């Protein structure tokens, strides 16, 4: 009887041990899958969710916001557009932490935004986020006639810069003989001084008439008065990509392309009902993760070009998330008021703060 009981006890112990091992194996498998899922999560696919803790800062506490972005100061009466947070579909992203950004990620480093007024929009957002996080830390803002703006934090030996360069490639000469050279970049020496580069270019490629800052386009040895703007854009982006591959050491400098920020000048792009409306009067985002007009053609060009790079830049694919925010523009509460409503730039506080949260997430995990 005792032998039988002992045998039964041994069997029971072995069964328990096997079950524990199986549970540990299953748990490890689940955890590994979860970690892998987080690792490969696309933080640019998701939706906007209401979050009463937003915005991340009050525009009144950021004294250097340019008038064209300062919608509340310009009289925008609604507040709901300030209360939305970007939520990726398959994972979470860290809330922006300005002190961590300055004290760990960017200590002793320089970050430079290079591009048009959408880069200015993002640069101003980041400087406001940092000023809000460290209001008592000594900082300085300088602007040069050459188009370089520098926001410095001496205590961290850190600088957040903006270099205005709408096309990235060169424009030479004076009116009426200004030539855009699609194969030439001469301003790259400035870019080499940064530890993190965030590029952007698109909106100025669509300008015509008096707003067009060139009179001819040169591609190779051929000069023409004009060409398909998307073709010209792709040629210029290829020149930029080759310059990055030839001049930037990826072990020392992180390179991002901001992606293409959409405008909301035509309601037919976000509503199957169509209509002649624009961003004027819009107060809520498009819910969900789909945009009626589909992918932006310029964003597809950027993605295509980046795939050709030897050391690919990281594409901050903010297009879809921004397409969903028809409510986020200055509209009639920008610099132009009712005469020139702005459906291209973004209110601050606002959408660019989420772009910078994603930039923070990229740098946080790198």
RODO-2510 file (C-alpha; in nm, 4 decimals, decimal comma):
residues 366
     n   res          X          Y          Z
     1     x     0,0000     0,0000     0,0000
     2     x     0,2797     0,2399     0,0917
     3     x     0,4648     0,1598    -0,2296
     4     x     0,1519     0,2358    -0,4299
     5     x     0,0988     0,5635    -0,2469
     6     x     0,4615     0,6615    -0,3020
     7     x     0,4369     0,5808    -0,6719
     8     x     0,1202     0,7851    -0,6980
     9     x     0,2916     1,0759    -0,5212
    10     x     0,5876     1,0656    -0,7602
    11     x     0,3548     1,0653    -1,0589
    12     x     0,1615     1,3616    -0,9187
    13     x     0,4829     1,5601    -0,8637
    14     x     0,5977     1,4855    -1,2191
    15     x     0,2602     1,5932    -1,3608
    16     x     0,2746     1,9201    -1,1647
    17     x     0,6306     1,9872    -1,2847
    18     x     0,5304     1,9244    -1,6456
    19     x     0,2322     2,1599    -1,6120
    20     x     0,4546     2,4322    -1,4617
    21     x     0,7077     2,3950    -1,7427
    22     x     0,4330     2,4079    -2,0044
    23     x     0,2892     2,7206    -1,8418
    24     x     0,6320     2,8869    -1,8342
    25     x     0,6898     2,7980    -2,1989
    26     x     0,3496     2,9357    -2,2980
    27     x     0,4081     3,2504    -2,0924
    28     x     0,7481     3,3066    -2,2516
    29     x     0,5945     3,2540    -2,5931
    30     x     0,3199     3,5079    -2,5241
    31     x     0,5647     3,7624    -2,3800
    32     x     0,8009     3,7134    -2,6712
    33     x     0,5173     3,7606    -2,9156
    34     x     0,4065     4,0751    -2,7324
    35     x     0,7584     4,2195    -2,7331
    36     x     0,7947     4,1363    -3,1013
    37     x     0,4564     4,2950    -3,1704
    38     x     0,5597     4,6165    -2,9926
    39     x     0,8938     4,6161    -3,1691
    40     x     0,7335     4,6032    -3,5132
    41     x     0,4280     4,8157    -3,4367
    42     x     0,3680     5,0930    -3,6905
    43     x     0,3119     5,3966    -3,4691
    44     x     0,1844     5,5946    -3,7696
    45     x    -0,1240     5,3745    -3,8134
    46     x    -0,3992     5,4470    -3,5655
    47     x    -0,6719     5,6944    -3,4815
    48     x    -0,7416     6,0058    -3,2774
    49     x    -0,8967     5,9534    -2,9342
    50     x    -1,0437     6,2120    -2,7013
    51     x    -0,8184     6,2806    -2,4022
    52     x    -0,9261     6,5431    -2,1499
    53     x    -0,5652     6,5776    -2,0257
    54     x    -0,4721     6,7418    -2,3560
    55     x    -0,3313     6,9765    -2,4829
    56     x     0,0264     6,9127    -2,3726
    57     x     0,0725     7,2878    -2,3110
    58     x    -0,1289     7,6083    -2,3129
    59     x    -0,0386     7,8338    -2,6046
    60     x    -0,0520     8,1294    -2,3639
    61     x     0,2571     7,9916    -2,1881
    62     x     0,4598     7,9860    -2,5120
    63     x     0,5430     8,3515    -2,5853
    64     x     0,7237     8,2927    -2,9147
    65     x     0,4485     8,1194    -3,1172
    66     x     0,4186     8,2966    -3,4506
    67     x     0,0903     8,4725    -3,5144
    68     x    -0,0032     8,2451    -3,8051
    69     x    -0,0126     7,9396    -3,5726
    70     x    -0,1566     8,1037    -3,2596
    71     x    -0,5226     8,0263    -3,3230
    72     x    -0,6455     8,0919    -2,9682
    73     x    -0,4792     8,4332    -2,9610
    74     x    -0,6384     8,5062    -3,2996
    75     x    -0,9839     8,4397    -3,1589
    76     x    -1,0625     8,0740    -3,2270
    77     x    -1,3527     8,0084    -2,9876
    78     x    -1,3746     7,6263    -2,9761
    79     x    -1,1504     7,4009    -2,7658
    80     x    -1,2389     7,0436    -2,8597
    81     x    -0,9750     7,0296    -3,1356
    82     x    -0,7129     7,0583    -2,8599
    83     x    -0,8319     6,7448    -2,6802
    84     x    -0,7310     6,4673    -2,9174
    85     x    -0,4392     6,2292    -2,8716
    86     x    -0,2880     6,0066    -3,1403
    87     x    -0,3292     5,6390    -3,0510
    88     x    -0,1439     5,3776    -3,2633
    89     x    -0,3515     5,0702    -3,3428
    90     x    -0,1199     4,8023    -3,2062
    91     x     0,0787     4,9629    -2,9259
    92     x     0,1210     5,2631    -2,7006
    93     x     0,3713     5,5456    -2,7329
    94     x     0,5316     5,7341    -2,4439
    95     x     0,3814     6,0668    -2,3445
    96     x     0,6156     6,3485    -2,4396
    97     x     0,8643     6,4145    -2,1591
    98     x     1,0518     6,7374    -2,2216
    99     x     1,3028     6,6912    -1,9399
   100     x     1,3907     6,3434    -2,0647
   101     x     1,4208     6,4813    -2,4178
   102     x     1,6669     6,7494    -2,3046
   103     x     1,8470     6,5644    -2,0281
   104     x     1,8941     6,2230    -2,1869
   105     x     1,8139     6,2140    -2,5579
   106     x     1,9449     6,5520    -2,6730
   107     x     2,1995     6,6449    -2,4058
   108     x     2,5081     6,7826    -2,5804
   109     x     2,3403     6,7485    -2,9205
   110     x     2,1810     6,9529    -3,1976
   111     x     1,8521     6,8776    -3,3699
   112     x     1,7760     7,0579    -3,6953
   113     x     1,4495     7,0849    -3,8871
   114     x     1,5140     7,1613    -4,2541
   115     x     1,2273     7,2570    -4,4816
   116     x     0,9398     7,4965    -4,5403
   117     x     0,6839     7,6561    -4,3085
   118     x     0,5521     7,3124    -4,2092
   119     x     0,8966     7,2460    -4,0633
   120     x     0,8660     7,5832    -3,8906
   121     x     0,5307     7,4622    -3,7558
   122     x     0,6920     7,1491    -3,6101
   123     x     0,9977     7,3366    -3,4794
   124     x     0,7767     7,5874    -3,2981
   125     x     0,5743     7,3019    -3,1517
   126     x     0,8855     7,1326    -3,0146
   127     x     1,0251     7,4541    -2,8675
   128     x     0,6892     7,5158    -2,6954
   129     x     0,6836     7,1610    -2,5579
   130     x     1,0355     7,2034    -2,4188
   131     x     0,9711     7,5526    -2,2827
   132     x     0,6633     7,4181    -2,1051
   133     x     0,8613     7,1265    -1,9574
   134     x     1,1471     7,3451    -1,8356
   135     x     1,0097     7,6996    -1,7905
   136     x     1,2771     7,7946    -1,5374
   137     x     1,5711     7,6592    -1,7360
   138     x     1,7737     7,9298    -1,9088
   139     x     1,7103     7,9323    -2,2841
   140     x     1,7636     8,1655    -2,5775
   141     x     1,6113     8,2145    -2,9208
   142     x     1,8096     8,3652    -3,2074
   143     x     1,7092     8,4183    -3,5695
   144     x     1,9496     8,5026    -3,8502
   145     x     1,8771     8,6735    -4,1854
   146     x     1,9965     8,3562    -4,3592
   147     x     1,6872     8,1718    -4,2373
   148     x     1,8416     7,9814    -3,9446
   149     x     1,6570     7,9949    -3,6120
   150     x     1,8167     7,8450    -3,3002
   151     x     1,6513     7,7675    -2,9677
   152     x     1,9286     7,6862    -2,7192
   153     x     1,9403     7,5336    -2,3717
   154     x     2,2944     7,6102    -2,2403
   155     x     2,2488     7,3970    -1,9274
   156     x     2,2038     7,0920    -2,1498
   157     x     2,4402     7,2098    -2,4256
   158     x     2,1494     7,1410    -2,6588
   159     x     2,0045     7,3300    -2,9553
   160     x     1,6801     7,2878    -3,1499
   161     x     1,7225     7,4542    -3,4901
   162     x     1,5148     7,5390    -3,7935
   163     x     1,6723     7,6037    -4,1342
   164     x     1,4291     7,7426    -4,3908
   165     x     1,4859     7,5540    -4,7163
   166     x     1,1598     7,4827    -4,8955
   167     x     1,2987     7,2756    -5,1845
   168     x     1,6183     7,1246    -5,0335
   169     x     1,7836     7,1644    -5,3759
   170     x     1,9387     7,4907    -5,5018
   171     x     1,7783     7,7954    -5,6574
   172     x     2,0370     8,0261    -5,8157
   173     x     2,0222     8,3648    -5,9856
   174     x     1,7926     8,6649    -5,9520
   175     x     1,4552     8,7448    -6,1120
   176     x     1,3714     8,6972    -6,3928
   177     x     1,6472     8,4370    -6,4293
   178     x     1,6113     8,2254    -6,1164
   179     x     1,6881     7,8609    -6,1894
   180     x     1,5986     7,5655    -5,9710
   181     x     1,8748     7,3057    -6,0075
   182     x     1,7242     6,9657    -5,9356
   183     x     2,0674     6,8006    -5,9222
   184     x     2,2419     7,0432    -5,6860
   185     x     2,2625     7,0896    -5,3077
   186     x     2,5014     7,3564    -5,1792
   187     x     2,3585     7,4158    -4,8311
   188     x     2,4514     7,0736    -4,6981
   189     x     2,7496     7,1955    -4,4952
   190     x     2,5033     7,3351    -4,2406
   191     x     2,3197     7,0034    -4,2199
   192     x     2,6421     6,8257    -4,1254
   193     x     2,6540     7,0157    -3,7955
   194     x     2,3431     6,8419    -3,6555
   195     x     2,3120     6,5150    -3,4627
   196     x     1,9465     6,4707    -3,5606
   197     x     1,8068     6,5943    -3,8931
   198     x     1,4361     6,6202    -3,9757
   199     x     1,3692     6,7139    -4,3393
   200     x     1,0510     6,8259    -4,5101
   201     x     0,9574     6,9496    -4,8562
   202     x     0,6422     6,9574    -5,0654
   203     x     0,4013     7,2507    -5,0351
   204     x     0,6130     7,5039    -5,2239
   205     x     0,6380     7,2695    -5,5220
   206     x     0,2755     7,3530    -5,6025
   207     x     0,3147     7,7317    -5,6070
   208     x     0,2620     7,9173    -5,9332
   209     x     0,2583     8,2781    -6,0470
   210     x     0,3979     8,5373    -5,8078
   211     x     0,4369     8,2811    -5,5282
   212     x     0,6677     8,0656    -5,7430
   213     x     1,0263     8,1488    -5,6365
   214     x     1,1956     8,0323    -5,9577
   215     x     1,1719     8,1096    -6,3307
   216     x     1,3113     7,7882    -6,4826
   217     x     1,4043     7,4330    -6,3865
   218     x     1,7336     7,2624    -6,4687
   219     x     1,7612     6,8838    -6,4667
   220     x     2,1004     6,7582    -6,5782
   221     x     2,1995     6,9748    -6,8746
   222     x     1,8414     7,0516    -6,9753
   223     x     1,6650     7,3733    -6,8712
   224     x     1,2890     7,4143    -6,9111
   225     x     1,0358     7,6770    -6,8080
   226     x     0,8339     7,4206    -6,6159
   227     x     0,7642     7,0494    -6,5817
   228     x     0,5257     6,8175    -6,4024
   229     x     0,5744     6,9216    -6,0415
   230     x     0,5577     6,5674    -5,9049
   231     x     0,8297     6,4598    -6,1510
   232     x     1,0453     6,7560    -6,0478
   233     x     0,9825     6,6747    -5,6821
   234     x     1,0954     6,3148    -5,7266
   235     x     1,4138     6,4254    -5,9047
   236     x     1,4926     6,6662    -5,6206
   237     x     1,4218     6,4021    -5,3562
   238     x     1,6578     6,1621    -5,5346
   239     x     1,9278     6,4319    -5,5217
   240     x     1,8611     6,4760    -5,1492
   241     x     1,8750     6,0989    -5,0886
   242     x     2,2077     6,0672    -5,2710
   243     x     2,3484     6,3596    -5,0736
   244     x     2,2495     6,1945    -4,7445
   245     x     2,4068     5,8638    -4,8482
   246     x     2,7310     6,0328    -4,9516
   247     x     2,7690     6,2821    -4,6667
   248     x     2,5992     6,1567    -4,3505
   249     x     2,7398     5,8866    -4,1219
   250     x     2,4343     5,6986    -3,9873
   251     x     2,6301     5,5885    -3,6790
   252     x     2,6660     5,9537    -3,5769
   253     x     2,3613     6,1298    -3,7208
   254     x     1,9972     6,0233    -3,7226
   255     x     1,8038     6,1317    -4,0322
   256     x     1,4258     6,1602    -4,0560
   257     x     1,1939     6,2809    -4,3292
   258     x     0,8915     6,4501    -4,1769
   259     x     0,6511     6,3137    -4,4336
   260     x     0,3973     6,5167    -4,6255
   261     x     0,1562     6,7334    -4,4311
   262     x    -0,1777     6,7549    -4,6167
   263     x    -0,3980     7,0571    -4,6655
   264     x    -0,7758     7,0528    -4,6308
   265     x    -0,8861     7,2996    -4,8944
   266     x    -1,1458     7,0734    -5,0576
   267     x    -1,4120     6,8848    -4,8627
   268     x    -1,4422     6,6327    -5,1467
   269     x    -1,1140     6,4799    -5,0270
   270     x    -1,2551     6,3638    -4,6931
   271     x    -1,6241     6,3195    -4,7695
   272     x    -1,7880     6,1019    -5,0323
   273     x    -2,0708     6,3553    -5,0346
   274     x    -1,8221     6,6017    -5,1825
   275     x    -1,9105     6,9672    -5,1596
   276     x    -1,7256     7,2943    -5,1988
   277     x    -1,6268     7,3314    -4,8351
   278     x    -1,2814     7,3563    -4,6823
   279     x    -1,1393     7,3438    -4,3309
   280     x    -1,3399     7,6539    -4,2358
   281     x    -1,5788     7,5738    -3,9529
   282     x    -1,4405     7,2230    -3,8930
   283     x    -1,4192     7,1445    -3,5211
   284     x    -1,3782     6,7658    -3,5013
   285     x    -1,1372     6,5134    -3,6547
   286     x    -1,2308     6,2300    -3,8859
   287     x    -1,2766     5,9298    -3,6603
   288     x    -1,1257     5,5947    -3,7508
   289     x    -0,8210     5,5239    -3,9645
   290     x    -0,9366     5,5827    -4,3220
   291     x    -0,9240     5,8932    -4,5397
   292     x    -1,1629     5,9188    -4,8324
   293     x    -0,9069     6,0523    -5,0839
   294     x    -0,6575     5,7756    -5,0054
   295     x    -0,2765     5,8018    -4,9887
   296     x    -0,1082     6,1320    -5,0709
   297     x     0,0814     6,1154    -5,4022
   298     x     0,3827     6,3084    -5,2702
   299     x     0,4101     6,0791    -4,9693
   300     x     0,4291     5,7817    -5,2053
   301     x     0,7167     5,9524    -5,3889
   302     x     0,9039     6,0084    -5,0622
   303     x     0,8568     5,6455    -4,9559
   304     x     0,9772     5,5285    -5,2982
   305     x     1,2891     5,7469    -5,2838
   306     x     1,3814     5,6424    -4,9301
   307     x     1,3765     5,2772    -5,0379
   308     x     1,6577     5,3537    -5,2852
   309     x     1,8915     5,4835    -5,0134
   310     x     2,1966     5,2909    -4,9005
   311     x     2,1313     5,4121    -4,5452
   312     x     1,7576     5,4858    -4,5501
   313     x     1,6257     5,7865    -4,3625
   314     x     1,3444     5,7135    -4,1213
   315     x     1,0128     5,8230    -4,2715
   316     x     0,7921     5,9958    -4,0166
   317     x     0,4776     5,8961    -4,1995
   318     x     0,2510     6,1634    -4,0512
   319     x     0,0353     6,2010    -4,3623
   320     x    -0,2604     5,9791    -4,2705
   321     x    -0,2812     6,0959    -3,9097
   322     x    -0,2773     6,4560    -4,0350
   323     x    -0,5305     6,3885    -4,3113
   324     x    -0,7730     6,2892    -4,0370
   325     x    -0,7393     6,6330    -3,8703
   326     x    -0,9437     6,8646    -4,0914
   327     x    -1,0245     7,0532    -3,7693
   328     x    -0,6647     7,1361    -3,6790
   329     x    -0,5855     7,4229    -3,9176
   330     x    -0,5858     7,7959    -3,8382
   331     x    -0,8595     7,8474    -4,0982
   332     x    -0,9837     8,2056    -4,0479
   333     x    -0,7902     8,2282    -3,7197
   334     x    -0,4503     8,2496    -3,8855
   335     x    -0,2420     8,5367    -4,0164
   336     x    -0,4701     8,5985    -4,3161
   337     x    -0,8012     8,5975    -4,1298
   338     x    -1,1187     8,5701    -4,3373
   339     x    -0,9488     8,7115    -4,6483
   340     x    -0,6883     8,4337    -4,6648
   341     x    -0,8040     8,1316    -4,4597
   342     x    -0,5242     7,8854    -4,3877
   343     x    -0,6015     7,5159    -4,4412
   344     x    -0,2345     7,4137    -4,4754
   345     x    -0,0601     7,5032    -4,1497
   346     x    -0,1623     7,3860    -3,8039
   347     x    -0,2758     7,5539    -3,4845
   348     x    -0,0434     7,5445    -3,1849
   349     x    -0,1175     7,3777    -2,9538
   350     x    -0,2267     7,1109    -3,1968
   351     x    -0,1392     6,8402    -3,4468
   352     x     0,2393     6,9116    -3,4711
   353     x     0,2641     6,8341    -3,0983
   354     x     0,1657     6,4771    -3,1873
   355     x     0,4255     6,4725    -3,4661
   356     x     0,6835     6,5597    -3,2028
   357     x     0,5497     6,2969    -2,9669
   358     x     0,6162     6,0438    -3,2430
   359     x     0,9633     6,1915    -3,3000
   360     x     1,0239     6,1574    -2,9257
   361     x     0,9084     5,7956    -2,9445
   362     x     1,1451     5,7271    -3,2364
   363     x     1,4407     5,8767    -3,0468
   364     x     1,3308     5,7216    -2,7158
   365     x     1,3564     5,3695    -2,8584
   366     x     1,6636     5,4242    -3,0777
***
